[in-house]
Amino acid sequence: MLDRTVSLPVWLLALLVLLAAWAALDRLLLPGVRWFVRSRANRVLAEVRSRFQIEIRPFQLTRRQVLVDRLVYDPAVVAAANAFADESDPPMPREVAVARVERYAREIVPAFNAYFYFRLGYWAARWAARLLYRVRLGGVDESADGAIPRDASVVFVINHRSNMDYLLVGHLVASRTALSYAVGEWARVWPLESVLKAMGAYFVRRRSRDALYRRVLERYVQMATAAGVPQAIFPEGGLSRDGRLQPAKLGLLDYMVKGFDPGGERDIVFVPVAVNYDRVLEDRTLLLDLEPAAPRPGAAGALGRLLAFVGTQASLFVRGRWHRFGYACVSFGSPLSLRSWARERALDPRALEREERFARVDELAKELMGRIGAVVPVVPVALVASVLRAEPTRRFAPLELAAESFGLMRALEARGARVYVPRSDPDYALEVGLRMLRLRRLVVEEEGTLRVMPGEERAVAYYANSIAHLVAA
């Protein structure tokens, strides 16, 4: 009896092998991996606290499933789900509405991992930023920065020039705090979504009209802000298509202001951050959006262009002719305390009707965008492009272009603009700016004179527009 053979179908044998492998993975390997990752994360947390005095909020270290459950069963969210179920046509079961809320919550809530953020993420951001650009700090208001209370909810409000903004700002502030970014739908692709969530990012459907989704997102932002999680938002709501600063969208700002208690224990402090580049990697794509009639490349065409760009850069690198894309400069402006701002106006945002609150939030947004605009770094390409854009058909003698660029530089400095002069050498600044424009074939030399390449006026204007508000001032 014991030596009889038992025959099994191949598919059943394969299923049993898979189940056994899964059981071994779940019971033996995964617990060990979790212990290893957790111990490394705890070691990193102890290091950053001792070396950098970074305070990681308990909210950031809470298990993601716990945060999802807290969000799903938050009283305001439950009430919104019940109303959504009742108002649907036909009315839907409440369980279906709750399931939708849970799907939204899982989409929004990050899965912050300290080891990933401060080891892998910081290293990758630093490496990528410095590989592509000469990264420079354009200025910091040290006196105001030191006055920010340690228990305040700090929100970095940043102008949006490029998708490199995430890496650049995250890299520069990583020695001081762990930022939680608001990221748009473009990043909801595998594996980028998982990477960004591990870095503490939360996802925002910027164009969603779903009232239930907006309520779930609102409550998450309010919970994170109330818990003191440092955040970074792009109030413009997307990349600037023409290079100019755009008016602020009010969504995320309104969520933060709506539930703010001016007499509460925790203040909200907004820190203006301005970014500028000698070259924006997406400039051609952004400019294409300004031409509705222009043909679009489609997904395959966009991928082909990306591969062609990477191939061109790799070829230049192999031949020793590759240059970094100029300077990337970041400036930090004077922080704005929401508590002081509200008290100066005798406001309690919680008591305001929706229309009045939006009017006040719009006032706040304009103040923040003004502070961002005031500290936008004047980088070499923007400086030279501003002179060229003023007379796009003019042929400049090199000395004429230099003289007018120096004159504009001095005028901007006299107005308090943050002009970045590499090596403290104005001649070198002009050389760098002009070299980048010529490498991009935005400027052409003809018979000893320089002029904007015909057909590239819009591209030159794009870089000039980054400081147009400073020039117009």
C-alpha positions as CSV (number, residue, x, y, z in Angstrom):
1,M,0.0,0.0,0.0
2,L,2.8,2.4,0.9
3,D,4.7,2.0,-2.3
4,R,1.8,2.7,-4.7
5,T,2.3,5.5,-7.2
6,V,-0.1,8.4,-7.2
7,S,-0.5,10.2,-10.6
8,L,-1.3,13.9,-10.8
9,P,-2.1,16.1,-13.8
10,V,0.8,18.4,-14.8
11,W,-1.4,21.5,-14.1
12,L,-2.2,20.3,-10.6
13,L,1.4,19.6,-9.9
14,A,2.4,23.1,-11.1
15,L,-0.4,24.6,-8.9
16,L,0.9,22.8,-5.9
17,V,4.5,23.9,-6.5
18,L,3.3,27.5,-6.9
19,L,1.3,27.3,-3.6
20,A,4.2,25.8,-1.8
21,A,6.6,28.4,-3.1
22,W,4.2,31.2,-2.1
23,A,3.8,29.7,1.4
24,A,7.6,29.6,1.8
25,L,7.9,33.1,0.5
26,D,5.1,34.5,2.8
27,R,6.1,32.6,5.9
28,L,9.9,32.4,5.7
29,L,11.4,35.0,3.3
30,L,9.1,38.0,3.5
31,P,9.2,38.4,7.3
32,G,13.0,38.4,7.1
33,V,13.0,41.0,4.3
34,R,10.6,43.2,6.3
35,W,12.8,42.9,9.4
36,F,15.9,43.8,7.4
37,V,14.2,46.8,5.8
38,R,12.7,48.0,9.1
39,S,16.0,47.7,10.9
40,R,17.8,49.7,8.2
41,A,15.1,52.3,8.2
42,N,15.3,52.7,12.0
43,R,19.1,53.1,11.7
44,V,18.7,55.8,9.0
45,L,16.1,57.6,11.2
46,A,18.5,57.6,14.1
47,E,21.3,58.9,11.9
48,V,19.3,61.8,10.3
49,R,18.0,62.9,13.7
50,S,21.4,63.1,15.2
51,R,23.3,64.5,12.2
52,F,20.7,66.9,10.7
53,Q,18.2,67.4,13.5
54,I,15.5,66.3,11.1
55,E,12.2,65.6,12.9
56,I,10.2,62.9,11.1
57,R,6.6,63.3,12.1
58,P,4.8,60.2,13.6
59,F,2.2,60.5,10.8
60,Q,4.9,59.8,8.2
61,L,6.0,56.6,10.1
62,T,2.5,55.3,10.5
63,R,1.8,52.1,8.5
64,R,0.1,52.9,5.3
65,Q,-2.8,50.6,5.9
66,V,-3.6,52.4,9.1
67,L,-3.6,55.8,7.3
68,V,-5.8,54.4,4.6
69,D,-8.3,53.1,7.2
70,R,-8.2,56.4,9.1
71,L,-9.0,58.2,5.9
72,V,-11.7,55.8,4.7
73,Y,-13.5,56.0,8.1
74,D,-13.0,59.7,8.8
75,P,-16.4,61.1,9.8
76,A,-16.3,63.8,7.0
77,V,-15.4,61.2,4.4
78,V,-18.1,58.8,5.6
79,A,-20.7,61.6,5.4
80,A,-19.5,62.4,1.9
81,A,-19.7,58.7,0.9
82,N,-23.3,58.5,2.3
83,A,-24.4,61.6,0.4
84,F,-22.7,60.4,-2.8
85,A,-24.6,57.0,-2.5
86,D,-27.9,58.7,-1.9
87,E,-27.6,61.3,-4.6
88,S,-26.5,58.8,-7.3
89,D,-29.1,58.0,-10.0
90,P,-30.1,55.3,-9.3
91,P,-29.0,55.4,-5.6
92,M,-26.1,53.0,-5.0
93,P,-25.5,50.8,-1.9
94,R,-23.3,52.5,0.7
95,E,-20.8,49.6,0.5
96,V,-20.2,50.5,-3.2
97,A,-19.5,54.1,-2.2
98,V,-17.2,53.1,0.6
99,A,-15.3,50.8,-1.8
100,R,-14.8,53.7,-4.1
101,V,-13.5,55.8,-1.2
102,E,-11.1,53.1,-0.3
103,R,-9.8,53.0,-3.9
104,Y,-9.3,56.7,-3.8
105,A,-7.5,56.5,-0.5
106,R,-5.1,53.8,-1.7
107,E,-4.4,55.9,-4.7
108,I,-3.6,59.0,-2.6
109,V,-1.9,57.9,0.6
110,P,1.9,57.5,0.3
111,A,4.0,54.7,1.8
112,F,6.9,56.7,3.2
113,N,10.1,54.7,3.7
114,A,12.9,56.5,5.5
115,Y,15.6,54.2,4.2
116,F,14.5,54.6,0.6
117,Y,14.1,58.4,1.0
118,F,17.4,59.2,2.7
119,R,19.6,56.5,1.1
120,L,18.4,55.6,-2.4
121,G,16.1,58.5,-3.1
122,Y,18.5,61.3,-2.0
123,W,21.4,59.6,-3.8
124,A,19.4,59.3,-7.0
125,A,18.2,62.9,-6.9
126,R,21.6,64.2,-6.1
127,W,23.2,62.1,-8.9
128,A,20.6,63.0,-11.5
129,A,20.6,66.7,-10.7
130,R,24.4,67.1,-10.7
131,L,24.8,64.9,-13.8
132,L,22.5,67.1,-15.9
133,Y,23.1,70.6,-14.3
134,R,25.5,72.7,-12.3
135,V,23.2,73.0,-9.3
136,R,23.4,76.3,-7.4
137,L,21.6,77.8,-4.4
138,G,20.5,81.3,-5.4
139,G,19.8,82.6,-1.9
140,V,18.1,81.9,1.4
141,D,16.5,84.3,3.9
142,E,18.4,82.8,6.8
143,S,17.0,85.2,9.5
144,A,13.4,84.4,8.6
145,D,14.1,80.8,8.0
146,G,15.5,80.4,11.6
147,A,12.3,81.9,13.0
148,I,10.1,79.1,11.8
149,P,8.7,77.2,14.8
150,R,9.9,73.6,15.0
151,D,6.4,72.3,15.5
152,A,5.0,74.2,12.5
153,S,3.6,72.6,9.4
154,V,6.0,73.8,6.7
155,V,4.7,73.9,3.1
156,F,7.2,74.7,0.3
157,V,5.3,76.5,-2.5
158,I,7.3,76.2,-5.8
159,N,7.1,77.5,-9.3
160,H,6.8,74.7,-11.8
161,R,9.4,74.9,-14.6
162,S,10.3,71.2,-15.1
163,N,9.7,67.7,-13.8
164,M,13.3,68.0,-12.6
165,D,11.9,70.4,-9.9
166,Y,11.0,67.4,-7.7
167,L,14.6,66.1,-7.7
168,L,16.3,69.5,-7.5
169,V,14.4,70.9,-4.5
170,G,14.2,67.5,-2.8
171,H,18.0,67.2,-3.1
172,L,18.6,70.7,-1.7
173,V,16.4,70.3,1.3
174,A,17.1,66.7,2.1
175,S,19.6,67.6,4.9
176,R,16.8,69.6,6.7
177,T,13.5,67.8,6.1
178,A,11.7,64.9,4.3
179,L,9.3,66.5,1.8
180,S,5.9,65.0,0.9
181,Y,5.2,66.2,-2.7
182,A,1.8,66.6,-4.4
183,V,2.3,64.8,-7.7
184,G,0.1,64.8,-10.7
185,E,-1.5,61.9,-12.7
186,W,1.5,61.8,-15.1
187,A,3.5,59.8,-12.6
188,R,0.9,57.1,-12.0
189,V,2.7,54.5,-14.0
190,W,4.6,51.5,-12.7
191,P,7.2,51.4,-11.3
192,L,7.4,55.2,-10.9
193,E,4.3,55.4,-8.8
194,S,5.7,52.9,-6.2
195,V,9.0,54.8,-6.1
196,L,7.3,58.2,-5.5
197,K,5.0,56.8,-2.9
198,A,8.0,55.4,-1.0
199,M,9.5,58.9,-1.2
200,G,6.4,60.2,0.6
201,A,4.6,61.7,-2.4
202,Y,0.8,61.7,-2.6
203,F,-1.1,61.7,-5.9
204,V,-3.5,64.4,-7.1
205,R,-6.0,64.2,-10.0
206,R,-5.8,67.8,-10.9
207,R,-8.7,67.9,-13.3
208,S,-11.0,65.6,-11.4
209,R,-14.6,66.8,-11.1
210,D,-15.6,63.9,-8.8
211,A,-16.9,65.5,-5.6
212,L,-16.3,62.3,-3.6
213,Y,-12.6,62.1,-4.8
214,R,-12.1,65.8,-4.0
215,R,-13.4,65.2,-0.5
216,V,-11.1,62.3,0.2
217,L,-8.1,64.3,-1.1
218,E,-9.1,67.3,1.0
219,R,-9.3,65.2,4.2
220,Y,-5.9,63.6,3.5
221,V,-4.2,67.0,2.9
222,Q,-5.8,68.3,6.1
223,M,-4.8,65.3,8.2
224,A,-1.2,65.5,6.9
225,T,-1.0,69.3,7.5
226,A,-2.5,69.0,11.0
227,A,0.1,66.3,11.8
228,G,2.9,68.7,10.8
229,V,4.1,66.7,7.7
230,P,6.4,69.0,5.6
231,Q,4.9,69.3,2.1
232,A,5.8,70.7,-1.3
233,I,3.2,71.9,-3.7
234,F,3.2,73.6,-7.1
235,P,0.5,76.2,-6.8
236,E,0.5,76.8,-10.6
237,G,-1.0,73.3,-11.0
238,G,1.2,72.3,-13.8
239,L,4.3,73.1,-15.9
240,S,4.4,76.6,-17.4
241,R,3.9,76.4,-21.1
242,D,5.2,79.8,-22.1
243,G,7.9,80.1,-19.4
244,R,6.0,82.8,-17.4
245,L,4.8,82.5,-13.8
246,Q,1.2,81.3,-14.0
247,P,-1.7,82.3,-11.6
248,A,-2.1,80.0,-8.7
249,K,-4.7,77.3,-8.6
250,L,-6.6,77.4,-5.3
251,G,-7.4,73.7,-4.6
252,L,-4.6,72.5,-2.3
253,L,-4.2,75.9,-0.7
254,D,-7.9,76.0,0.1
255,Y,-7.8,72.5,1.7
256,M,-5.0,73.7,4.0
257,V,-6.7,77.0,4.9
258,K,-10.2,75.7,5.2
259,G,-9.6,73.8,8.5
260,F,-6.9,76.0,9.9
261,D,-7.4,77.2,13.5
262,P,-5.5,80.5,14.0
263,G,-5.5,79.9,17.8
264,G,-4.5,76.3,17.5
265,E,-1.2,74.7,18.6
266,R,0.3,74.3,15.2
267,D,0.9,77.1,12.7
268,I,1.2,76.6,8.9
269,V,4.3,78.3,7.4
270,F,4.5,78.7,3.6
271,V,8.1,78.9,2.3
272,P,8.3,80.4,-1.3
273,V,10.8,78.5,-3.5
274,A,11.8,79.7,-7.0
275,V,13.5,77.5,-9.6
276,N,15.1,78.4,-12.9
277,Y,17.2,76.6,-15.5
278,D,19.5,77.4,-18.4
279,R,17.7,74.6,-20.2
280,V,14.4,73.0,-19.4
281,L,14.4,69.4,-20.7
282,E,10.7,69.5,-21.7
283,D,10.8,73.0,-23.4
284,R,9.9,71.7,-26.9
285,T,7.0,69.7,-25.7
286,L,5.7,72.6,-23.6
287,L,5.9,75.0,-26.5
288,L,4.1,72.6,-28.7
289,D,1.0,73.0,-26.4
290,L,0.9,76.7,-27.4
291,E,0.1,75.6,-31.0
292,P,-3.2,73.8,-31.0
293,A,-3.1,73.2,-34.8
294,A,0.4,71.6,-34.7
295,P,0.4,67.8,-35.2
296,R,1.0,65.8,-32.0
297,P,3.5,63.0,-32.1
298,G,1.4,60.5,-30.1
299,A,2.7,58.0,-27.6
300,A,4.9,56.1,-30.0
301,G,6.3,59.4,-31.5
302,A,7.0,60.8,-28.1
303,L,8.9,57.7,-27.1
304,G,10.8,57.9,-30.4
305,R,11.8,61.5,-29.7
306,L,12.9,60.6,-26.2
307,L,15.0,57.7,-27.4
308,A,16.5,59.9,-30.1
309,F,17.3,62.6,-27.5
310,V,19.0,60.1,-25.3
311,G,20.9,58.6,-28.2
312,T,22.1,62.0,-29.3
313,Q,23.3,62.9,-25.8
314,A,25.0,59.5,-25.4
315,S,26.8,60.0,-28.8
316,L,28.0,63.4,-27.7
317,F,29.2,61.9,-24.4
318,V,31.2,59.1,-26.1
319,R,32.8,61.6,-28.4
320,G,33.8,63.9,-25.5
321,R,31.6,66.7,-26.8
322,W,28.8,66.5,-24.2
323,H,28.1,69.4,-21.9
324,R,25.8,69.6,-18.9
325,F,22.6,71.7,-19.5
326,G,23.9,74.8,-17.9
327,Y,22.9,76.0,-14.4
328,A,19.9,75.0,-12.3
329,C,19.4,77.5,-9.6
330,V,17.0,77.5,-6.6
331,S,16.2,80.4,-4.3
332,F,14.2,80.4,-1.0
333,G,12.1,83.5,-0.1
334,S,10.7,84.9,3.1
335,P,8.3,82.5,4.8
336,L,4.7,83.5,5.4
337,S,3.0,82.4,8.6
338,L,-0.7,81.6,8.0
339,R,-1.5,82.4,11.7
340,S,0.0,85.9,11.4
341,W,-1.7,86.4,8.0
342,A,-5.1,85.4,9.4
343,R,-4.7,87.5,12.6
344,E,-3.7,90.6,10.7
345,R,-7.0,90.3,8.9
346,A,-9.0,89.2,11.9
347,L,-10.0,86.0,10.0
348,D,-11.0,82.6,11.2
349,P,-11.1,80.5,7.9
350,R,-13.3,77.9,9.5
351,A,-16.1,80.4,9.9
352,L,-16.1,81.8,6.3
353,E,-18.6,80.9,3.7
354,R,-17.2,79.3,0.6
355,E,-17.3,82.4,-1.6
356,E,-15.6,84.6,0.9
357,R,-13.1,81.9,1.8
358,F,-12.1,81.5,-1.8
359,A,-11.6,85.2,-2.1
360,R,-9.3,85.2,0.9
361,V,-7.4,82.1,-0.4
362,D,-7.0,83.9,-3.7
363,E,-5.5,86.9,-1.9
364,L,-3.1,84.5,-0.1
365,A,-2.2,82.8,-3.3
366,K,-1.3,86.1,-5.0
367,E,0.8,87.0,-2.1
368,L,2.7,83.7,-2.3
369,M,3.1,83.9,-6.1
370,G,4.5,87.4,-5.6
371,R,7.0,86.2,-3.1
372,I,8.0,83.4,-5.5
373,G,8.4,85.8,-8.4
374,A,10.5,88.1,-6.4
375,V,13.2,85.4,-5.8
376,V,13.2,83.7,-9.2
377,P,16.9,83.3,-10.0
378,V,18.2,85.2,-13.1
379,V,20.4,82.6,-14.8
380,P,22.7,83.3,-17.7
381,V,20.4,82.0,-20.5
382,A,17.4,83.9,-19.2
383,L,19.5,87.1,-19.1
384,V,20.9,86.9,-22.6
385,A,17.5,85.7,-24.0
386,S,15.8,88.7,-22.5
387,V,18.1,91.0,-24.5
388,L,17.6,89.0,-27.7
389,R,13.8,88.7,-27.3
390,A,13.4,92.5,-27.1
391,E,14.6,92.8,-30.8
392,P,14.4,89.3,-32.3
393,T,15.3,90.4,-35.8
394,R,18.2,92.6,-34.8
395,R,21.8,91.6,-35.7
396,F,23.9,92.2,-32.6
397,A,27.6,92.8,-32.7
398,P,29.1,90.7,-29.9
399,L,30.1,93.8,-27.9
400,E,26.6,95.3,-28.3
401,L,25.0,92.1,-26.9
402,A,27.5,92.0,-24.0
403,A,27.0,95.7,-23.2
404,E,23.2,95.4,-23.2
405,S,23.3,92.1,-21.2
406,F,25.6,93.8,-18.6
407,G,23.2,96.8,-18.4
408,L,20.2,94.5,-17.8
409,M,22.2,92.6,-15.2
410,R,23.1,95.8,-13.3
411,A,19.5,97.1,-13.5
412,L,18.1,93.8,-12.1
413,E,20.6,93.8,-9.3
414,A,19.7,97.4,-8.4
415,R,16.1,96.3,-8.0
416,G,17.1,93.5,-5.7
417,A,16.7,90.6,-8.1
418,R,18.7,87.5,-7.4
419,V,21.1,87.5,-10.4
420,Y,23.3,84.4,-10.4
421,V,26.7,85.3,-11.8
422,P,28.8,82.1,-12.1
423,R,32.3,82.5,-10.7
424,S,31.4,86.1,-9.9
425,D,32.5,86.9,-13.4
426,P,29.9,88.8,-15.6
427,D,31.9,88.1,-18.7
428,Y,31.8,84.4,-18.0
429,A,28.0,84.6,-17.3
430,L,27.5,86.1,-20.8
431,E,29.7,83.4,-22.3
432,V,27.8,80.6,-20.6
433,G,24.4,82.0,-21.6
434,L,25.4,82.6,-25.2
435,R,27.1,79.2,-25.5
436,M,24.0,77.4,-24.3
437,L,21.8,79.3,-26.8
438,R,24.2,78.5,-29.7
439,L,24.5,74.8,-28.7
440,R,20.7,74.7,-28.9
441,R,20.8,76.5,-32.3
442,L,18.5,79.2,-30.9
443,V,21.1,81.8,-31.8
444,V,23.0,81.9,-35.1
445,E,26.2,83.8,-36.0
446,E,26.2,85.5,-39.4
447,E,29.1,87.7,-40.7
448,G,30.3,88.4,-37.2
449,T,26.9,89.3,-35.8
450,L,24.5,87.4,-33.6
451,R,20.8,87.0,-34.0
452,V,17.9,84.8,-33.0
453,M,17.6,81.8,-35.3
454,P,14.6,82.3,-37.6
455,G,11.7,80.2,-36.4
456,E,13.1,80.0,-32.8
457,E,11.7,83.2,-31.5
458,R,9.2,81.4,-29.3
459,A,11.9,79.2,-27.8
460,V,14.0,82.3,-27.0
461,A,11.0,84.0,-25.5
462,Y,10.3,81.0,-23.3
463,Y,13.5,81.5,-21.5
464,A,13.2,85.3,-21.4
465,N,9.7,84.9,-19.9
466,S,11.1,83.2,-16.8
467,I,12.3,86.6,-15.6
468,A,9.9,88.8,-17.6
469,H,8.1,90.0,-14.5
470,L,11.5,91.1,-13.0
471,V,12.4,92.9,-16.2
472,A,9.0,94.6,-16.5
473,A,9.3,95.8,-12.9
